Amino acid sequence: MTQLDELRKNIDEIDQKIITLLAQRFKYTEEVGIYKSKNHLNA
C-alpha cells in the first residue's frame, strides 16, 4: 500500500465515522421533536 493509498484509507474511515455520528444525531433530534410535540413545547 502506498502512502497515498494509506491517506485515502484514513479519509474513508473518518468519513464513515462522520456518517455514523450524523445518523445518531438525526435519531436524537427526531426524538427531541417527538418529545416536544407530545409535551406541547416550543423551545
VENQUIQUI-V563315 format. One record per residue. N is the residue number from 1. RES is the residue in one letter. SS is DSSP state (A for helix, B for strand, O for the rest). OMEGA is omega in degrees with one decimal (none if undefined). BURIAL is + if it has 24 or more other ideal C-beta (glycine too) atoms within 12 Angstrom, else -. Layout:
N,RES,SS,OMEGA,BURIAL ; N,RES,SS,OMEGA,BURIAL
This chain:
1,M,O,179.8,- ; 2,T,O,177.7,- ; 3,Q,A,178.9,- ; 4,L,A,177.0,- ; 5,D,A,179.8,- ; 6,E,A,178.0,- ; 7,L,A,178.7,- ; 8,R,A,177.5,- ; 9,K,A,178.2,- ; 10,N,A,177.4,- ; 11,I,A,179.1,- ; 12,D,A,178.9,- ; 13,E,A,177.8,- ; 14,I,A,178.3,- ; 15,D,A,-180.0,- ; 16,Q,A,177.5,- ; 17,K,A,178.5,- ; 18,I,A,-179.5,- ; 19,I,A,179.3,- ; 20,T,A,179.4,- ; 21,L,A,178.5,- ; 22,L,A,177.4,- ; 23,A,A,177.4,- ; 24,Q,A,179.4,- ; 25,R,A,178.8,- ; 26,F,A,179.8,- ; 27,K,A,-178.5,- ; 28,Y,A,178.4,- ; 29,T,A,176.4,- ; 30,E,A,178.3,- ; 31,E,A,176.7,- ; 32,V,A,179.2,- ; 33,G,A,178.4,- ; 34,I,A,179.2,- ; 35,Y,A,-178.5,- ; 36,K,A,179.5,- ; 37,S,A,-179.1,- ; 38,K,A,-176.5,- ; 39,N,O,177.2,- ; 40,H,O,178.3,- ; 41,L,O,178.7,- ; 42,N,O,-173.9,- ; 43,A,O,none,-
